[in-house]
């Protein structure tokens, strides 16, 4: 049986932390940035923990 391949798109967008949580980027950070203030953009630039509901699906994509 061949090995399962890691999902290339997920590999570029998500990381698994040491404790097993999934980290990813905030939404709303790619365009229409002129109307967002600097504090909001700074806050959105930090990685965020993905919700517990979505994490199992992402972990499945990242399994090798």
CHARMM internal coordinates of N, CA and C (Angstrom, degrees):
IC EDIT
DIST 1 N 1 CA 1.4551
DIST 1 CA 1 C 1.5295
ANGL 1 N 1 CA 1 C 108.89
DIST 1 C 2 N 1.3417
ANGL 1 CA 1 C 2 N 119.63
DIHE 1 N 1 CA 1 C 2 N 132.09
DIST 2 N 2 CA 1.4631
ANGL 1 C 2 N 2 CA 120.14
DIHE 1 CA 1 C 2 N 2 CA -179.78
DIST 2 CA 2 C 1.5363
ANGL 2 N 2 CA 2 C 111.53
DIHE 1 C 2 N 2 CA 2 C -71.89
DIST 2 C 3 N 1.3162
ANGL 2 CA 2 C 3 N 114.05
DIHE 2 N 2 CA 2 C 3 N 159.16
DIST 3 N 3 CA 1.4632
ANGL 2 C 3 N 3 CA 119.45
DIHE 2 CA 2 C 3 N 3 CA 179.31
DIST 3 CA 3 C 1.5232
ANGL 3 N 3 CA 3 C 110.38
DIHE 2 C 3 N 3 CA 3 C -70.93
DIST 3 C 4 N 1.3384
ANGL 3 CA 3 C 4 N 116.04
DIHE 3 N 3 CA 3 C 4 N 153.52
DIST 4 N 4 CA 1.4652
ANGL 3 C 4 N 4 CA 121.70
DIHE 3 CA 3 C 4 N 4 CA 172.27
DIST 4 CA 4 C 1.5279
ANGL 4 N 4 CA 4 C 107.51
DIHE 3 C 4 N 4 CA 4 C -74.56
DIST 4 C 5 N 1.3203
ANGL 4 CA 4 C 5 N 117.37
DIHE 4 N 4 CA 4 C 5 N 138.01
DIST 5 N 5 CA 1.4547
ANGL 4 C 5 N 5 CA 120.66
DIHE 4 CA 4 C 5 N 5 CA 178.32
DIST 5 CA 5 C 1.5257
ANGL 5 N 5 CA 5 C 109.98
DIHE 4 C 5 N 5 CA 5 C -95.61
DIST 5 C 6 N 1.3314
ANGL 5 CA 5 C 6 N 115.28
DIHE 5 N 5 CA 5 C 6 N 143.38
DIST 6 N 6 CA 1.4593
ANGL 5 C 6 N 6 CA 121.15
DIHE 5 CA 5 C 6 N 6 CA 174.43
DIST 6 CA 6 C 1.5190
ANGL 6 N 6 CA 6 C 108.58
DIHE 5 C 6 N 6 CA 6 C -68.30
DIST 6 C 7 N 1.3238
ANGL 6 CA 6 C 7 N 116.84
DIHE 6 N 6 CA 6 C 7 N 139.77
DIST 7 N 7 CA 1.4653
ANGL 6 C 7 N 7 CA 121.88
DIHE 6 CA 6 C 7 N 7 CA 178.10
DIST 7 CA 7 C 1.5277
ANGL 7 N 7 CA 7 C 108.12
DIHE 6 C 7 N 7 CA 7 C -71.21
DIST 7 C 8 N 1.3352
ANGL 7 CA 7 C 8 N 116.40
DIHE 7 N 7 CA 7 C 8 N 116.87
DIST 8 N 8 CA 1.4671
ANGL 7 C 8 N 8 CA 120.61
DIHE 7 CA 7 C 8 N 8 CA -173.21
DIST 8 CA 8 C 1.5257
ANGL 8 N 8 CA 8 C 112.76
DIHE 7 C 8 N 8 CA 8 C -62.96
DIST 8 C 9 N 1.3340
ANGL 8 CA 8 C 9 N 118.06
DIHE 8 N 8 CA 8 C 9 N -37.19
DIST 9 N 9 CA 1.4556
ANGL 8 C 9 N 9 CA 120.53
DIHE 8 CA 8 C 9 N 9 CA 179.62
DIST 9 CA 9 C 1.5172
ANGL 9 N 9 CA 9 C 111.57
DIHE 8 C 9 N 9 CA 9 C -66.96
DIST 9 C 10 N 1.3349
ANGL 9 CA 9 C 10 N 116.87
DIHE 9 N 9 CA 9 C 10 N -41.59
DIST 10 N 10 CA 1.4653
ANGL 9 C 10 N 10 CA 121.09
DIHE 9 CA 9 C 10 N 10 CA 179.84
DIST 10 CA 10 C 1.5296
ANGL 10 N 10 CA 10 C 110.54
DIHE 9 C 10 N 10 CA 10 C -68.33
DIST 10 C 11 N 1.3248
ANGL 10 CA 10 C 11 N 116.06
DIHE 10 N 10 CA 10 C 11 N -36.34
DIST 11 N 11 CA 1.4618
ANGL 10 C 11 N 11 CA 121.29
DIHE 10 CA 10 C 11 N 11 CA -178.95
DIST 11 CA 11 C 1.5258
ANGL 11 N 11 CA 11 C 111.01
DIHE 10 C 11 N 11 CA 11 C -59.93
DIST 11 C 12 N 1.3462
ANGL 11 CA 11 C 12 N 116.32
DIHE 11 N 11 CA 11 C 12 N -35.15
DIST 12 N 12 CA 1.4624
ANGL 11 C 12 N 12 CA 120.78
DIHE 11 CA 11 C 12 N 12 CA -178.53
DIST 12 CA 12 C 1.5267
ANGL 12 N 12 CA 12 C 112.23
DIHE 11 C 12 N 12 CA 12 C -80.68
DIST 12 C 13 N 1.3241
ANGL 12 CA 12 C 13 N 118.65
DIHE 12 N 12 CA 12 C 13 N -20.94
DIST 13 N 13 CA 1.4619
ANGL 12 C 13 N 13 CA 121.65
DIHE 12 CA 12 C 13 N 13 CA -171.26
DIST 13 CA 13 C 1.5244
ANGL 13 N 13 CA 13 C 115.26
DIHE 12 C 13 N 13 CA 13 C -106.11
DIST 13 C 14 N 1.3173
ANGL 13 CA 13 C 14 N 118.31
DIHE 13 N 13 CA 13 C 14 N -21.77
DIST 14 N 14 CA 1.4676
ANGL 13 C 14 N 14 CA 120.78
DIHE 13 CA 13 C 14 N 14 CA -173.87
DIST 14 CA 14 C 1.5174
ANGL 14 N 14 CA 14 C 111.13
DIHE 13 C 14 N 14 CA 14 C -129.64
DIST 14 C 15 N 1.3404
ANGL 14 CA 14 C 15 N 115.19
DIHE 14 N 14 CA 14 C 15 N 151.91
DIST 15 N 15 CA 1.4567
ANGL 14 C 15 N 15 CA 121.66
DIHE 14 CA 14 C 15 N 15 CA 174.61
DIST 15 CA 15 C 1.5282
ANGL 15 N 15 CA 15 C 107.41
DIHE 14 C 15 N 15 CA 15 C -131.61
DIST 15 C 16 N 1.3253
ANGL 15 CA 15 C 16 N 116.03
DIHE 15 N 15 CA 15 C 16 N 148.78
DIST 16 N 16 CA 1.4606
ANGL 15 C 16 N 16 CA 121.40
DIHE 15 CA 15 C 16 N 16 CA 175.55
DIST 16 CA 16 C 1.5236
ANGL 16 N 16 CA 16 C 107.39
DIHE 15 C 16 N 16 CA 16 C -98.42
DIST 16 C 17 N 1.3340
ANGL 16 CA 16 C 17 N 116.98
DIHE 16 N 16 CA 16 C 17 N 130.77
DIST 17 N 17 CA 1.4599
ANGL 16 C 17 N 17 CA 120.73
DIHE 16 CA 16 C 17 N 17 CA 179.33
DIST 17 CA 17 C 1.5242
ANGL 17 N 17 CA 17 C 109.32
DIHE 16 C 17 N 17 CA 17 C -78.79
DIST 17 C 18 N 1.3311
ANGL 17 CA 17 C 18 N 116.21
DIHE 17 N 17 CA 17 C 18 N 172.59
DIST 18 N 18 CA 1.4676
ANGL 17 C 18 N 18 CA 121.61
DIHE 17 CA 17 C 18 N 18 CA -179.45
DIST 18 CA 18 C 1.5284
ANGL 18 N 18 CA 18 C 111.27
DIHE 17 C 18 N 18 CA 18 C -62.04
DIST 18 C 19 N 1.3247
ANGL 18 CA 18 C 19 N 116.99
DIHE 18 N 18 CA 18 C 19 N -31.12
DIST 19 N 19 CA 1.4674
ANGL 18 C 19 N 19 CA 120.59
DIHE 18 CA 18 C 19 N 19 CA -179.96
DIST 19 CA 19 C 1.5205
ANGL 19 N 19 CA 19 C 112.67
DIHE 18 C 19 N 19 CA 19 C -87.92
DIST 19 C 20 N 1.3377
ANGL 19 CA 19 C 20 N 116.47
DIHE 19 N 19 CA 19 C 20 N 0.18
DIST 20 N 20 CA 1.4613
ANGL 19 C 20 N 20 CA 119.70
DIHE 19 CA 19 C 20 N 20 CA 175.48
DIST 20 CA 20 C 1.5147
ANGL 20 N 20 CA 20 C 115.59
DIHE 19 C 20 N 20 CA 20 C 95.16
DIST 20 C 21 N 1.3333
ANGL 20 CA 20 C 21 N 117.29
DIHE 20 N 20 CA 20 C 21 N 6.31
DIST 21 N 21 CA 1.4596
ANGL 20 C 21 N 21 CA 119.54
DIHE 20 CA 20 C 21 N 21 CA 176.78
DIST 21 CA 21 C 1.5256
ANGL 21 N 21 CA 21 C 109.00
DIHE 20 C 21 N 21 CA 21 C -82.17
DIST 21 C 22 N 1.3362
ANGL 21 CA 21 C 22 N 115.95
DIHE 21 N 21 CA 21 C 22 N 160.68
DIST 22 N 22 CA 1.4586
ANGL 21 C 22 N 22 CA 120.95
DIHE 21 CA 21 C 22 N 22 CA -179.63
DIST 22 CA 22 C 1.5195
ANGL 22 N 22 CA 22 C 108.85
DIHE 21 C 22 N 22 CA 22 C -104.22
DIST 22 C 23 N 1.3485
ANGL 22 CA 22 C 23 N 116.70
DIHE 22 N 22 CA 22 C 23 N 130.32
DIST 23 N 23 CA 1.4561
ANGL 22 C 23 N 23 CA 121.83
DIHE 22 CA 22 C 23 N 23 CA 177.31
DIST 23 CA 23 C 1.5116
ANGL 23 N 23 CA 23 C 109.48
DIHE 22 C 23 N 23 CA 23 C -111.59
DIST 23 C 24 N 1.3324
ANGL 23 CA 23 C 24 N 115.49
DIHE 23 N 23 CA 23 C 24 N 142.68
DIST 24 N 24 CA 1.4535
ANGL 23 C 24 N 24 CA 120.85
DIHE 23 CA 23 C 24 N 24 CA 177.66
DIST 24 CA 24 C 1.5130
ANGL 24 N 24 CA 24 C 109.77
DIHE 23 C 24 N 24 CA 24 C -151.68
DIST 24 C 25 N 1.3288
ANGL 24 CA 24 C 25 N 115.91
DIHE 24 N 24 CA 24 C 25 N -176.15
DIST 25 N 25 CA 1.4585
ANGL 24 C 25 N 25 CA 121.02
DIHE 24 CA 24 C 25 N 25 CA -178.52
DIST 25 CA 25 C 1.5191
ANGL 25 N 25 CA 25 C 111.09
DIHE 24 C 25 N 25 CA 25 C -89.83
DIST 25 C 26 N 1.3240
ANGL 25 CA 25 C 26 N 114.41
DIHE 25 N 25 CA 25 C 26 N 154.81
DIST 26 N 26 CA 1.4623
ANGL 25 C 26 N 26 CA 120.33
DIHE 25 CA 25 C 26 N 26 CA 172.33
DIST 26 CA 26 C 1.5236
ANGL 26 N 26 CA 26 C 109.80
DIHE 25 C 26 N 26 CA 26 C -68.70
DIST 26 C 27 N 1.3063
ANGL 26 CA 26 C 27 N 115.69
DIHE 26 N 26 CA 26 C 27 N 155.97
DIST 27 N 27 CA 1.4589
ANGL 26 C 27 N 27 CA 121.00
DIHE 26 CA 26 C 27 N 27 CA 171.09
DIST 27 CA 27 C 1.5316
ANGL 27 N 27 CA 27 C 108.82
DIHE 26 C 27 N 27 CA 27 C -82.15
DIST 27 C 28 N 1.3235
ANGL 27 CA 27 C 28 N 116.67
DIHE 27 N 27 CA 27 C 28 N 174.28
DIST 28 N 28 CA 1.4768
ANGL 27 C 28 N 28 CA 124.06
DIHE 27 CA 27 C 28 N 28 CA 175.32
DIST 28 CA 28 C 1.5207
ANGL 28 N 28 CA 28 C 113.56
DIHE 27 C 28 N 28 CA 28 C 65.90
DIST 28 C 29 N 1.3359
ANGL 28 CA 28 C 29 N 118.43
DIHE 28 N 28 CA 28 C 29 N 35.25
DIST 29 N 29 CA 1.4623
ANGL 28 C 29 N 29 CA 119.92
DIHE 28 CA 28 C 29 N 29 CA -177.38
DIST 29 CA 29 C 1.5181
ANGL 29 N 29 CA 29 C 113.94
DIHE 28 C 29 N 29 CA 29 C -120.93
DIST 29 C 30 N 1.3271
ANGL 29 CA 29 C 30 N 118.42
DIHE 29 N 29 CA 29 C 30 N 5.39
DIST 30 N 30 CA 1.4619
ANGL 29 C 30 N 30 CA 118.26
DIHE 29 CA 29 C 30 N 30 CA -172.31
DIST 30 CA 30 C 1.5226
ANGL 30 N 30 CA 30 C 114.55
DIHE 29 C 30 N 30 CA 30 C -101.24
DIST 30 C 31 N 1.3137
ANGL 30 CA 30 C 31 N 119.13
DIHE 30 N 30 CA 30 C 31 N -30.51
DIST 31 N 31 CA 1.4694
ANGL 30 C 31 N 31 CA 119.48
DIHE 30 CA 30 C 31 N 31 CA 180.00
DIST 31 CA 31 C 1.5177
ANGL 31 N 31 CA 31 C 109.13
DIHE 30 C 31 N 31 CA 31 C -154.66
DIST 31 C 32 N 1.3369
ANGL 31 CA 31 C 32 N 116.15
DIHE 31 N 31 CA 31 C 32 N 175.19
DIST 32 N 32 CA 1.4745
ANGL 31 C 32 N 32 CA 123.49
DIHE 31 CA 31 C 32 N 32 CA -172.36
DIST 32 CA 32 C 1.5311
ANGL 32 N 32 CA 32 C 109.59
DIHE 31 C 32 N 32 CA 32 C 54.95
DIST 32 C 33 N 1.3380
ANGL 32 CA 32 C 33 N 115.59
DIHE 32 N 32 CA 32 C 33 N 51.31
DIST 33 N 33 CA 1.4597
ANGL 32 C 33 N 33 CA 120.51
DIHE 32 CA 32 C 33 N 33 CA -176.42
DIST 33 CA 33 C 1.5267
ANGL 33 N 33 CA 33 C 112.31
DIHE 32 C 33 N 33 CA 33 C -93.23
DIST 33 C 34 N 1.3331
ANGL 33 CA 33 C 34 N 117.64
DIHE 33 N 33 CA 33 C 34 N -12.39
DIST 34 N 34 CA 1.4602
ANGL 33 C 34 N 34 CA 120.59
DIHE 33 CA 33 C 34 N 34 CA -177.09
DIST 34 CA 34 C 1.5110
ANGL 34 N 34 CA 34 C 113.51
DIHE 33 C 34 N 34 CA 34 C -63.75
DIST 34 C 35 N 1.3212
ANGL 34 CA 34 C 35 N 117.41
DIHE 34 N 34 CA 34 C 35 N -33.92
DIST 35 N 35 CA 1.4660
ANGL 34 C 35 N 35 CA 120.27
DIHE 34 CA 34 C 35 N 35 CA -177.77
DIST 35 CA 35 C 1.5269
ANGL 35 N 35 CA 35 C 113.14
DIHE 34 C 35 N 35 CA 35 C -85.84
DIST 35 C 36 N 1.3337
ANGL 35 CA 35 C 36 N 117.18
DIHE 35 N 35 CA 35 C 36 N -8.45
DIST 36 N 36 CA 1.4709
ANGL 35 C 36 N 36 CA 120.27
DIHE 35 CA 35 C 36 N 36 CA 179.09
DIST 36 CA 36 C 1.5223
ANGL 36 N 36 CA 36 C 108.84
DIHE 35 C 36 N 36 CA 36 C -92.05
DIST 36 C 37 N 1.3243
ANGL 36 CA 36 C 37 N 117.02
DIHE 36 N 36 CA 36 C 37 N 135.28
DIST 37 N 37 CA 1.4542
ANGL 36 C 37 N 37 CA 118.95
DIHE 36 CA 36 C 37 N 37 CA -177.72
DIST 37 CA 37 C 1.5366
ANGL 37 N 37 CA 37 C 110.56
DIHE 36 C 37 N 37 CA 37 C -76.95
DIST 37 C 38 N 1.3313
ANGL 37 CA 37 C 38 N 116.27
DIHE 37 N 37 CA 37 C 38 N 164.96
DIST 38 N 38 CA 1.4655
ANGL 37 C 38 N 38 CA 122.34
DIHE 37 CA 37 C 38 N 38 CA -172.94
DIST 38 CA 38 C 1.5226
ANGL 38 N 38 CA 38 C 111.33
DIHE 37 C 38 N 38 CA 38 C -61.88
DIST 38 C 39 N 1.3307
ANGL 38 CA 38 C 39 N 116.85
DIHE 38 N 38 CA 38 C 39 N -38.61
DIST 39 N 39 CA 1.4640
ANGL 38 C 39 N 39 CA 120.45
DIHE 38 CA 38 C 39 N 39 CA -178.80
DIST 39 CA 39 C 1.5256
ANGL 39 N 39 CA 39 C 110.59
DIHE 38 C 39 N 39 CA 39 C -63.02
DIST 39 C 40 N 1.3226
ANGL 39 CA 39 C 40 N 115.43
DIHE 39 N 39 CA 39 C 40 N -41.75
DIST 40 N 40 CA 1.4686
ANGL 39 C 40 N 40 CA 120.48
DIHE 39 CA 39 C 40 N 40 CA -179.93
DIST 40 CA 40 C 1.5297
ANGL 40 N 40 CA 40 C 111.27
DIHE 39 C 40 N 40 CA 40 C -66.31
DIST 40 C 41 N 1.3358
ANGL 40 CA 40 C 41 N 116.45
DIHE 40 N 40 CA 40 C 41 N -42.60
DIST 41 N 41 CA 1.4702
ANGL 40 C 41 N 41 CA 120.54
DIHE 40 CA 40 C 41 N 41 CA 179.50
DIST 41 CA 41 C 1.5215
ANGL 41 N 41 CA 41 C 111.25
DIHE 40 C 41 N 41 CA 41 C -65.38
DIST 41 C 42 N 1.3332
ANGL 41 CA 41 C 42 N 116.68
DIHE 41 N 41 CA 41 C 42 N -38.90
DIST 42 N 42 CA 1.4668
ANGL 41 C 42 N 42 CA 120.88
DIHE 41 CA 41 C 42 N 42 CA 177.65
DIST 42 CA 42 C 1.5224
ANGL 42 N 42 CA 42 C 110.52
DIHE 41 C 42 N 42 CA 42 C -62.20
DIST 42 C 43 N 1.3372
ANGL 42 CA 42 C 43 N 115.50
DIHE 42 N 42 CA 42 C 43 N -44.53
DIST 43 N 43 CA 1.4684
ANGL 42 C 43 N 43 CA 121.12
DIHE 42 CA 42 C 43 N 43 CA -179.61
DIST 43 CA 43 C 1.5295
ANGL 43 N 43 CA 43 C 111.02
DIHE 42 C 43 N 43 CA 43 C -64.22
DIST 43 C 44 N 1.3381
ANGL 43 CA 43 C 44 N 116.23
DIHE 43 N 43 CA 43 C 44 N -38.31
DIST 44 N 44 CA 1.4574
ANGL 43 C 44 N 44 CA 120.20
DIHE 43 CA 43 C 44 N 44 CA -179.39
DIST 44 CA 44 C 1.5271
ANGL 44 N 44 CA 44 C 112.65
DIHE 43 C 44 N 44 CA 44 C -72.94
DIST 44 C 45 N 1.3264
ANGL 44 CA 44 C 45 N 117.64
DIHE 44 N 44 CA 44 C 45 N -19.99
DIST 45 N 45 CA 1.4639
ANGL 44 C 45 N 45 CA 120.07
DIHE 44 CA 44 C 45 N 45 CA -177.82
DIST 45 CA 45 C 1.5218
ANGL 45 N 45 CA 45 C 112.49
DIHE 44 C 45 N 45 CA 45 C -76.16
DIST 45 C 46 N 1.3364
ANGL 45 CA 45 C 46 N 117.45
DIHE 45 N 45 CA 45 C 46 N -20.00
DIST 46 N 46 CA 1.4646
ANGL 45 C 46 N 46 CA 121.00
DIHE 45 CA 45 C 46 N 46 CA 179.65
DIST 46 CA 46 C 1.5255
ANGL 46 N 46 CA 46 C 110.34
DIHE 45 C 46 N 46 CA 46 C -73.56
DIST 46 C 47 N 1.3397
ANGL 46 CA 46 C 47 N 118.14
DIHE 46 N 46 CA 46 C 47 N 143.94
DIST 47 N 47 CA 1.4686
ANGL 46 C 47 N 47 CA 119.42
DIHE 46 CA 46 C 47 N 47 CA 175.53
DIST 47 CA 47 C 1.5287
ANGL 47 N 47 CA 47 C 110.57
DIHE 46 C 47 N 47 CA 47 C -64.37
DIST 47 C 48 N 1.3151
ANGL 47 CA 47 C 48 N 115.35
DIHE 47 N 47 CA 47 C 48 N 153.93
DIST 48 N 48 CA 1.4601
ANGL 47 C 48 N 48 CA 120.70
DIHE 47 CA 47 C 48 N 48 CA -177.54
DIST 48 CA 48 C 1.5229
ANGL 48 N 48 CA 48 C 108.46
DIHE 47 C 48 N 48 CA 48 C -129.54
DIST 48 C 49 N 1.3279
ANGL 48 CA 48 C 49 N 116.52
DIHE 48 N 48 CA 48 C 49 N 148.93
DIST 49 N 49 CA 1.4645
ANGL 48 C 49 N 49 CA 120.87
DIHE 48 CA 48 C 49 N 49 CA 175.71
DIST 49 CA 49 C 1.5219
ANGL 49 N 49 CA 49 C 108.62
DIHE 48 C 49 N 49 CA 49 C -74.03
DIST 49 C 50 N 1.3158
ANGL 49 CA 49 C 50 N 116.52
DIHE 49 N 49 CA 49 C 50 N 130.90
DIST 50 N 50 CA 1.4640
ANGL 49 C 50 N 50 CA 121.68
DIHE 49 CA 49 C 50 N 50 CA 178.89
DIST 50 CA 50 C 1.5286
ANGL 50 N 50 CA 50 C 108.06
DIHE 49 C 50 N 50 CA 50 C -74.01
DIST 50 C 51 N 1.3267
ANGL 50 CA 50 C 51 N 117.35
DIHE 50 N 50 CA 50 C 51 N 145.66
DIST 51 N 51 CA 1.4592
ANGL 50 C 51 N 51 CA 121.49
DIHE 50 CA 50 C 51 N 51 CA -175.54
DIST 51 CA 51 C 1.5286
ANGL 51 N 51 CA 51 C 111.50
DIHE 50 C 51 N 51 CA 51 C -60.18
DIST 51 C 52 N 1.3137
ANGL 51 CA 51 C 52 N 115.89
DIHE 51 N 51 CA 51 C 52 N 152.58
DIST 52 N 52 CA 1.4644
ANGL 51 C 52 N 52 CA 121.71
DIHE 51 CA 51 C 52 N 52 CA -179.20
DIST 52 CA 52 C 1.5234
ANGL 52 N 52 CA 52 C 111.70
DIHE 51 C 52 N 52 CA 52 C -61.43
DIST 52 C 53 N 1.3146
ANGL 52 CA 52 C 53 N 116.54
DIHE 52 N 52 CA 52 C 53 N -25.46
DIST 53 N 53 CA 1.4592
ANGL 52 C 53 N 53 CA 120.64
DIHE 52 CA 52 C 53 N 53 CA 179.72
DIST 53 CA 53 C 1.5305
ANGL 53 N 53 CA 53 C 111.58
DIHE 52 C 53 N 53 CA 53 C -71.32
DIST 53 C 54 N 1.3349
ANGL 53 CA 53 C 54 N 116.97
DIHE 53 N 53 CA 53 C 54 N -39.16
DIST 54 N 54 CA 1.4588
ANGL 53 C 54 N 54 CA 121.65
DIHE 53 CA 53 C 54 N 54 CA -176.65
DIST 54 CA 54 C 1.5299
ANGL 54 N 54 CA 54 C 113.40
DIHE 53 C 54 N 54 CA 54 C -88.19
DIST 54 C 55 N 1.3272
ANGL 54 CA 54 C 55 N 117.32
DIHE 54 N 54 CA 54 C 55 N -21.43
DIST 55 N 55 CA 1.4606
ANGL 54 C 55 N 55 CA 121.29
DIHE 54 CA 54 C 55 N 55 CA -173.38
DIST 55 CA 55 C 1.5317
ANGL 55 N 55 CA 55 C 113.94
DIHE 54 C 55 N 55 CA 55 C -57.74
DIST 55 C 56 N 1.3379
ANGL 55 CA 55 C 56 N 120.39
DIHE 55 N 55 CA 55 C 56 N -43.31
DIST 56 N 56 CA 1.4782
ANGL 55 C 56 N 56 CA 118.82
DIHE 55 CA 55 C 56 N 56 CA -179.42
DIST 56 CA 56 C 1.5223
ANGL 56 N 56 CA 56 C 113.58
DIHE 55 C 56 N 56 CA 56 C -60.41
DIST 56 C 57 N 1.3368
ANGL 56 CA 56 C 57 N 117.69
DIHE 56 N 56 CA 56 C 57 N -35.85
DIST 57 N 57 CA 1.4678
ANGL 56 C 57 N 57 CA 120.22
DIHE 56 CA 56 C 57 N 57 CA 179.12
DIST 57 CA 57 C 1.5192
ANGL 57 N 57 CA 57 C 110.80
DIHE 56 C 57 N 57 CA 57 C -65.88
DIST 57 C 58 N 1.3310
ANGL 57 CA 57 C 58 N 116.90
DIHE 57 N 57 CA 57 C 58 N -40.15
DIST 58 N 58 CA 1.4564
ANGL 57 C 58 N 58 CA 121.06
DIHE 57 CA 57 C 58 N 58 CA -179.16
DIST 58 CA 58 C 1.5175
ANGL 58 N 58 CA 58 C 110.05
DIHE 57 C 58 N 58 CA 58 C -70.55
DIST 58 C 59 N 1.3324
ANGL 58 CA 58 C 59 N 116.98
DIHE 58 N 58 CA 58 C 59 N -40.35
DIST 59 N 59 CA 1.4640
ANGL 58 C 59 N 59 CA 120.06
DIHE 58 CA 58 C 59 N 59 CA 178.68
DIST 59 CA 59 C 1.5234
ANGL 59 N 59 CA 59 C 110.82
DIHE 58 C 59 N 59 CA 59 C -61.85
DIST 59 C 60 N 1.3107
ANGL 59 CA 59 C 60 N 117.20
DIHE 59 N 59 CA 59 C 60 N -35.31
DIST 60 N 60 CA 1.4662
ANGL 59 C 60 N 60 CA 121.21
DIHE 59 CA 59 C 60 N 60 CA 178.08
DIST 60 CA 60 C 1.5344
ANGL 60 N 60 CA 60 C 109.81
DIHE 59 C 60 N 60 CA 60 C -63.26
DIST 60 C 61 N 1.3303
ANGL 60 CA 60 C 61 N 116.95
DIHE 60 N 60 CA 60 C 61 N -39.94
DIST 61 N 61 CA 1.4675
ANGL 60 C 61 N 61 CA 120.92
DIHE 60 CA 60 C 61 N 61 CA 179.69
DIST 61 CA 61 C 1.5281
ANGL 61 N 61 CA 61 C 111.55
DIHE 60 C 61 N 61 CA 61 C -69.35
DIST 61 C 62 N 1.3367
ANGL 61 CA 61 C 62 N 116.90
DIHE 61 N 61 CA 61 C 62 N -29.01
DIST 62 N 62 CA 1.4486
ANGL 61 C 62 N 62 CA 120.91
DIHE 61 CA 61 C 62 N 62 CA -176.23
DIST 62 CA 62 C 1.5327
ANGL 62 N 62 CA 62 C 112.91
DIHE 61 C 62 N 62 CA 62 C -89.52
DIST 62 C 63 N 1.3238
ANGL 62 CA 62 C 63 N 116.87
DIHE 62 N 62 CA 62 C 63 N -9.00
DIST 63 N 63 CA 1.4637
ANGL 62 C 63 N 63 CA 119.28
DIHE 62 CA 62 C 63 N 63 CA 179.96
DIST 63 CA 63 C 1.5194
ANGL 63 N 63 CA 63 C 110.02
DIHE 62 C 63 N 63 CA 63 C -65.67
DIST 63 C 64 N 1.3166
ANGL 63 CA 63 C 64 N 115.73
DIHE 63 N 63 CA 63 C 64 N 141.88
DIST 64 N 64 CA 1.4687
ANGL 63 C 64 N 64 CA 119.81
DIHE 63 CA 63 C 64 N 64 CA -178.13
DIST 64 CA 64 C 1.5025
ANGL 64 N 64 CA 64 C 110.57
DIHE 63 C 64 N 64 CA 64 C -106.54
END
COOR INIT
IC SEED 1 N 1 CA 1 C
IC BUILD
